[in-house]
């Protein structure tokens, strides 16, 4: 049904595109920089967007997807899009919390812990995101959450005390702060280097999703996954505003529609991926467990501390966002 709906939409858009485009239009070529493996559901979603644009525009608008940090490393992608080195890029919003606290609200533990809560938080955050990105010369095309985050370890964990001194892979300011608050040693490792860091003993635990656990084959190095459902950070696909403004109206409308489709498809995929990846972790010998009441209580305190710290940095704008989400 979804495929049929897209086909009808694509045909309508293709017709509109052909009517608004110049008869002999030069081919548009864009680069889309991404940080995760081609097999990751976020990357597959972007690959579908690329195919949609190719189909809608009859091959006139070509986007090349550069997955697995092959064009720019994860922390470099936002700046690359801002500066026009890539016309599009996918970023993990929480990675940029130090730049603007509101980028990181979906990385706060235990604030929004389900897909429904995550969507509500996104609806409150989206207008502010769009405004901030516009100020930085970018356009928010769409955003999709990761599955809920859990805790991976080599040894059983009953409470936060068991995490003291453990080498903890951090990938954002929030994950580094969690490590500090539980007494672990934070080590910053991006997704593309994660497997190697585990193999060489640089890290021995992390908080991330089941999807990343499967991508990085964490079951080869770690034995336990505690399904904390701590938070659902979002990846956002951003577009350089000047590049977008340089497109004809048909291309702009096609890209915005393809982005809307990708957002809806991505949210649905994230829920399916969550169930599928936890099953894959189990199938590969990992113990997938609920957290003990003590561990849950200890980490809830961490969440309260981090929300308080975040609100101090985010000021009235941050408080208004949390209030809007909690309405």
Buried (B, 14 or more C-beta within 10 A) or exposed (E): EEEEEBEEBBEEBBEBBBEBBEEEBEEBEBBBBBBBBBEBBBBBBBBBBBEBBBBBBEEBBEBBBBBBBEBBBBBBBBBBBBEEBBBBBBBBBBBBBEEBBBBBBBBBBBBBBEBEBBEBBBEBBEEBBEEBBEEBBBBBBBBBBBBBBBBBBBEEBEBBEBBEEBBBBBBBBBBBBBBEBBBBBBBBBBBBBBBEBBEEEBBBBBBBBBBBBBBBBBBEBBBBBBBBBBBBBBBBBBBBBEBBEEBBEBBBBBBBBBBEBBBEBBBBBBEEBBEBBBEBBBEEEBEBBEBBEBBBEBBBBBBBBBBEBBBEEBEEEBEEBBEBBEE
